[in-house]
Amino acid sequence: MRFSWKREPGCGVRAEPTPAAGETPVPDRGEFVENRAEGVCGTVVQAGTITGGLHVHESARTPTPRQLPAPPARFTGRAGELAELEAALRAADAMRPAIVVLTGPAGVGKTALSLQWASSLNVPDGQLFVDLNGFSLDEPTDPGAALGSFLRALGTPPDRVPVHLAEQAALYRSLTADRALLVVLDNAFSAAQARVLFPASAASVVVVSSRSRLTGLVSDGAHLVEVGPLSQSAAVSMLTATVGESRVAKERKRSEDLVALCGGLPIAIRVAAARLLVRSRWSVRRIYDELAAEQSRLARLSSAGELSVQACFDLSYKMLAPAAATLYRRLSLHPDGEFGGEVASAAVAGDAGELLESLLEASLIEEPAEERYRFHNLLRLHAQQRLRLDEPPAEVSATLRRIGEWYLATARKADEVLTPYRRRLPYVHSVPPLEVRLFDERDEALAWLELERPNLIAMSKALLHHGFAELAWNLADVLWPLFLLRKHYRDRLAVDELGVEAARRWGERFAEADMRKRLGRAYTIAGRYEEAEREYAASMRLWAALGDQRALCDTGRSFARLYWDTGRLEDARAQYERVAAAAGELGAPRLVGLTLINLGLILLDLDRPREAVPRLDRARRILGEAAESDPYNAARALVASAVALCRTSSLAAAEEAAAAGLRAMTSLGSVNGQAEAHLALGEIAGAAGETERARAQFQSAEDAFRSLGSSKAGIARQRLSALD
């Protein structure tokens, strides 16, 4: 026998029997009746016989259980989840009950959602509900006890309820084989605990909620619905429904900030709202200020009554196996944000795949993308709390170091692919890092650095704070190729400042000199010229003390750039000439090539393009020979040479060089380099009288510069205006 679901006006869903091919039609199980006057839905049951000899119940003898608790009074949001539940019901296997499993972390509102949706399903033959106590101070409900209560609700006299679980289950299947029931199993502990309570009829609906994913129920046809935190608008609506529209409207922005501190978690919002409700003179800002302190937030979101975020999380934590609990605690050392599975392995110094699955199963971490994980912000605070209570301080430090060293080991691999010519300081790992990634292609290495950029920056800050200055400096240093190719000016400034401080605490003069040179350039780009000059001077003093002539030359090149950016063009040209000569004497061809690029560009700014051309040609030859290890600067030389050729009317050669430079910068993923190439191509097109092509190139340059927050967007805009 198959059943199809039909939505009835005012009453919800109707289960309608449809005989299968070759099956003898049976008397209708009942007419689904709507009493509009009284607003009641019910079933008029007709006696009959189902294939297989089971007898249809008679309404005169059998009660219709209505055990479903009332839905929440102030339910808000969840449109997406409700739509998914409806879709799951429509797509359910017609040969078995429709089963949905609501899964999510403690306090996220699974029970509220299940009751809200279940209350819309007015099935003919009644509702059964049980709290299975899967995550509570009491023991999980015994399946036999739950079955016994269901059997009695279905009309079995107490003295006829079997003693043994197998007999109870058999009787339950018989009693439910021809009924359209709604069965709500709240707070389930395991798939086995829930499965025995599934009714036999394909016309029934089962709603299970659990902090565990209960993936074992998928083989029973279950559809899993992940319940996450409320959206900001739904969370504010929930707060408003409790404390009143006027109170929230008066402090709308602070109310939004308050629910953000609660992480959109309904239980946390309810606690905060309850505090506002009983303190009618308190402002929303007062509660927000109390919750702003991370160390005390969980305590303040745990009332003396039944609502306690702390208690909910503690119960989930206690259910973990010791190894999974260890990983849960230690992952809280990772800065807020997403992380990969390798971080978990570093945290426990071993393979963490199964442990991550345990945390996902318990809804203690989330998986927002494939092999990317994160904490809910309140769960992260809880994990940090357990770390302080349950983990020895020495292990906390060792774990943080292992995580940082894994990031360094993998970032070094990316750095070596992107900028193999750089000088690097050796680093000795505390333990050999596990699962270090290798990169075969430049774009793969660059993409990984881009993805992990927030984590690398945050980890370097955390490591410096915990006294790991050497490791913090190395993480700051290894970000150089990303800043070279993608710029990220604000991040670069913050990282370089941190790098200088880390080097000072470490006491390593080479590290400090190198990072001060980098910081000087970052200050120059930011227009903070006095600070830039101070950093360059400090860097040169350190290089002189170390006797590193090549580094002195390189920092002198940076000093010339400072002169250039402050309008001292002739001073900049003279400085570049001196650096180029000194680098040649030192036998440093790459440094000669880099200096010649800048010397050629400064000559262009001095309107001396014929002097620029031979210098830029030489730069192209030098850097072209090293293009395999440093393709970025080889491409820079091409673009700079194109501009010089254009200004000496060699338009065909200029076009060829600029196009080659654009292709190279595009393949390298350098947005700034592409913008420079578009700027050159626009100038060449303009010189050739091709106004529309020039306009398109200048527009592309402006868009790219603006995406980087570069002041050069103004140059592109000026050239567009000049065309007009």
VENZI-V69293 format. One record per helix or strand of 2 or more residues. SS is the DSSP state (H for helix, E for strand). FROM is the first residue (numbers start at 1). TO is the last residue. If there is no record, write none. Layout:
BEGIN
ss=SS from=FROM to=TO
ss=SS from=FROM to=TO
END
This chain:
BEGIN
ss=E from=2 to=8
ss=E from=12 to=18
ss=E from=31 to=35
ss=E from=40 to=44
ss=H from=79 to=90
ss=E from=98 to=103
ss=H from=110 to=118
ss=E from=127 to=131
ss=H from=143 to=153
ss=H from=158 to=160
ss=H from=165 to=176
ss=E from=182 to=186
ss=H from=191 to=195
ss=E from=205 to=210
ss=H from=215 to=220
ss=E from=223 to=226
ss=H from=232 to=243
ss=H from=245 to=250
ss=H from=252 to=261
ss=H from=266 to=278
ss=H from=284 to=292
ss=H from=294 to=300
ss=H from=309 to=318
ss=H from=322 to=331
ss=E from=339 to=340
ss=H from=341 to=348
ss=H from=353 to=361
ss=E from=366 to=369
ss=E from=372 to=374
ss=H from=377 to=390
ss=H from=393 to=418
ss=H from=442 to=465
ss=H from=469 to=477
ss=H from=480 to=486
ss=H from=489 to=506
ss=H from=509 to=525
ss=H from=529 to=546
ss=H from=549 to=565
ss=H from=569 to=585
ss=H from=589 to=605
ss=H from=609 to=625
ss=H from=631 to=647
ss=H from=651 to=668
ss=H from=671 to=687
ss=H from=691 to=708
ss=H from=713 to=723
END
